[in-house]
Amino acid sequence: MSKKEIVYKVLEHKETSKIPYYLPVTPPARKKLVEYFGTDDLHSALGLYIFMVSPKGKPLYASPNEYGPTITDEFGVVWTTSDIDRGSPIGNPLKEPNLKNYSFPDPHNPSRYKGIKEKIEKHKNLFIVGVIGDLWERAAFLRGQQNLFMDVYLNQSFLEELLERLAEYNSVTMDYLVKFGIDAIFLSDDYGTQKDLMISPEHWRKFIKPRLKNLFEKAKSYGVKCMLHSDGNIEKIIPDLIEIGLDILHPIQPEVMDIFKLKREYGKYLTFEGGINTQYLLPYGSPEEVAKEVEETIKIMSKGGGYILEPGINIQADVPLENILALVETVKNYNPIYS
């Protein structure tokens, strides 16, 4: 059975002898692994089950040595550059709540999709996830977080228009990516803080849920799965996400939600991807502690299928190489026994 087939079996909520896993890394962590394995092909070296592709735009990790102190993305948002992480948005092009003088980037631009076909062909035995973009998160980059929170109350018509235009952009991106043979779409759209949702569930349902529903329905019409990323505690809207057809919820941070409770309550309906503690365990625990938590997480989360192991956020610079290897070797070699 190929790694792609194992992921599909997990998504069917069937138990597997091997647990699929993915390991996103920041540049410092990637450097450690490349030096350790002696290759840039970390998908093969780590034995990963998922390959993610996205249209070309601002590099997720833009180094100041290559790009200077800032870089402007395709939407006109100015970011700081960093050798450690993705940087921060510091220039928001939508200063005022109207779109009259703003031009969206062209989702049909063929240069966005250059090289995707070749990447997918190289990793065709893996589960291919196509990144279509972001929605609420992109609105925050464009407006600034504080302005966006005010828009929720003071500029609702504008916010509706902005989110609709962004959803259209993501929809067109999906049209192109599915032609390359992806298995799932991925939307990155943080809604949570460490304690709760950023906005009320009622406002989330008013502004965001209808757009997600339309995107998920379109993905299902193409025969691909739907994957949503949101950091933070979003437990209040998980039933809504199930209702509109979400297949994979990512990254279920164990620091802010009880992932075993989520499994009990929603495991029949969702596949969970993530769940390994990145705020305390991976940077500060021992390799033995990492291995123990990985095993315990697999035992509970993989029962009845529906689990893909991954850290709660991208592996950061402060995670020791020994802990990264302990995570990978444990999930690679651990065979759960189901009763």
N, C-alpha and C positions, 0 to 999 in steps of 0.2 A: 504494500500500500504506500503510495507516495505521500509526501508531506501535505500536499494540497488536499488529497483525499482524506487524510486524518483530520484536517481542519473542518472539512465539510461534514464528516461524521460527528465531530464535536458539536457543530452547529445544528445537527439533527437531534441533539441531546442524547447521544449514544456514548457509552463509556469506551475508552480506548486504552490500550496498554501503554502507549506513549502519550505524554501530555505536550501539545503544541506550545511553543513559546516564542517570544520576540524580545529583542533587547535594543531599544533606541539609546543612542549615546551622544553626549556632547563632545566637542573636539578634544578636550584633555583626556577623557575616557577612551575615545577612539584611538588616540596616540598610544596610550598604554597597551591597548589590545593589538594594534598593528605591530608594535615593537615585540610584543610577546609571541605572537603567532608568525611574524615574519611575512605577512601578506596584507594587502588592502582589501582582500575579499573576505570580509568578516561574516557575511551571510554563510559562506561555506565553513569557515573556521569555527564559528559558534554553533553551526547546525540549526540556524533559524528556520522557522516554518512560514514566515510571512515576508513578503517584499512589497514595499510601498513606493508608488510612483506619483509624481505630481507635475503639473505644468511648470515651465520655467518662469521664474520671477526673481524676487530678491532671495539670495541664498539664506537658508534658515540660520546658518552660522556664518556671519560675514566678519572676516578678520580685519582689524585696523591696519595691519601691515599690507593688506591687498587693496582695501577699499578706502582707507582714510578714516577719520574719526566718526563720520556718519555715512549712511547710505539711504537712498530714497527708493521705496518700492513702487510697483506698477500702479498703485492707487494714489501715489503722491504722499504717502506717509514717510516722515523722516525718522530713521532709527539710529541709535548709537550702534557702533560696531564693538565686537568683543572677541577675545580669544578663548573665553570661558563658556559663554552661553549665547543666546540669540540676540542679546542687546535689548534696548527698550525703545518704545515709540515716543519720540519727544517733539515731533512736528505733526500737528493734526490739520489737514487741509480744509476740512469743513468747519470753519470758525463760526459760521452762522447757520441757523437751522433752515437752510433752503438749498436746493440742488441746481438753481438756475445757472450758476457760473461754474459748475463742476462737471468734468467730463470723466466718465467711467472708462477704464481700460477696455480694450476690445477682446472679448473672450474667443473670438474666431481667429485671432492672429495665429497663423500656422507655426510661427517660431516658438510659441508656448509648448508645442507638443513634439518638438524635434527630439529625437533620440528615445522616445518612450517605447516605441515598437521594439527596438533592439534590446532595451533593458528587460522588457517583459519576456522576450524570447530567451534571453540568457537565464532567466529565473522561472521558467514556465512550470517547473515541478513544485513551486511554492504557491501559496495562496496570495494572489495579487490584489492589493488594495490601492484604489485610485483616489487621491486626495482632491476633492472638488473645491475646497476652500473653507471659508468661515462666514458667519452671519452676524450674530450679536457681537462677537469678538471683533469682527472687521468694522462694524459700526463704531465700536469703542475706539479703535485705532484712528478712524476717520474724524470722529468728533472729540475725542478725549473722554475719559471715563466719567468725570463729573458732569460734563455737558450732556452726555448720554443719559445719565440718571435724571437730569432735569427734563430732558425730552420726554421721558416716560410720563411725566405729569403735565408739562407745559406745551409741548410741541408734538402731540400725538399724531397728527396728520402727516407731518414731516417724517416722523419715525416710521410710520407705516410705509411711506413712499421709499425711504432709504432702504429698509429691510426688504421690500419687494424687489427693488432694483438689484440688491445683492443676491437675493434668491435666484433671480433670473440669470445673473452672471454664473452662479454655481450650476444652474440647470444646463446652460449651454456647455460649460466645462464637462459636465457629466456626459452629454451627448457625444463629445469627442473621445473621452476616455473609454467609454464602453466599446467603442469600435476596435480598440486594441486588445480586447479580451480580458478585462479585469474581472475579478470575482466579487468585489465589494467596493462601495463608495465609502469615503471617510470625510466627515465634516468635523472640524476642530472649532469648538464653540463654547468656551468656558462660561458656566452659569453660577458656579458656587464659590463660596469663601470657605474658610476652615470650619465655620459653624453652620452656615445656612445658605440659601439662595441669595444672589446679589439683588434681585428684585422679587416682588411678591409672586407667588404661584399664579395669582389672577392676571397680573401683567405679563408673565411669561406665556400664559395660555392665550392672551389677547394678541401679543405681538410676534411671538416666536413659534409657537406650536403650529399654527396654520401653514407657515412656510416650510417647516420641517416635514409636516405631513405631505405636502405636495412633492417635495424632493424625494421622500421615501417611496411614495406611490409611483413616481416616475422610475426610480431605480428598480422597483419590483416589476414594473412593466418590461424592463430590459432583462429581467431574470438575474439581477445581481443583489447581493446582500447589502444591508445598511449598517454602518458603524458610526457611532457618535463619540467624540471625545469631549468630556467636560471635567475639569479639575473640581475639587471641592465637594461639599455636602449638597447633593441634589436629590436626596431621597424623596422629597415631597412630590417630585414630578416624574419619578420612575414609572408609576402606573400610566401616566400620560404617554410616555415614550413607548411603552408596550402597546398601548392602544393605537398609536399611529404607525406601528410596524417596525420599530427598531429591532435589529437582530443582535448587535454587539455593543455593549456599553463599556466604555474605556475612560479612565484607567482605574476606577473604583479604589480610591485612596484609603487604605486601612486606618490611617491616622485620623480621618474625619468621618468615616462611616463604618458601621459594623458589617463587614463584607459577608460574614457567615449568616447574619440575619437576612441580608439581601438574597443570599443563596436560598435560604429556607422559604422566603416569601415570593421570590420572583424567578427562581432557578428553572422552573418549568417553561418560562416564557422568554428568557433572555440568556444570551451567552455573555459571560463576564470576562473581560480581558484586563489584566493588571493584578493588583492586590498585594504586591510585595512592598513592604515599608521602606520608603526612600528617605524619610526625614531623620530616622534614628538608626534603624537596623543596618542598612547598607553602608552608611559612612562610619558608624561608630561601633557596630557589633563585630564579633569575631567570625571567621569563616565557619566555625562550628555552629554558631548561633544562626547564621544565614542559612546553612544547610537544614537545620532543624525547622526553621520557620517555613522554608520552601516545602519541605515534606509535609508539615502539618497543614499548610494551605492547600496543597494538592489533594490530600486525603479528603478534605471537606468540600472544596470547591469543584473538584472534578467528578464527584459522585453524581451519576445520572447524566454525565456529559455537560456541555455548556460552559467549559472553562478553558481559557488560553492564558498561560502564565506570562506576566510582564511586571516590571517595576512600576510603582505608582506615578513616577515621572521619569524623564530621561536620566540616564546615569550621569551624575555630575562629577566635577573635578575632585570632590572630596571623598569619593568612593575608592577604597584601596583595590588594587588589581586582584588581590587574593579573594576579596569578597565577590567581585564580579565572577571570577572563575568558580567559586563555590556555588554561586547561584546557578550558573550554566551547567556545571557538572552534575549537580543534584537533580535538576529537572531532566537532564538528558538521560540519566541512568536510573532514575527512580521509577519503579513499576508499582503503581497503586493496586491494592487488592480490594475489590468491591464485594460487599456482602449483601 
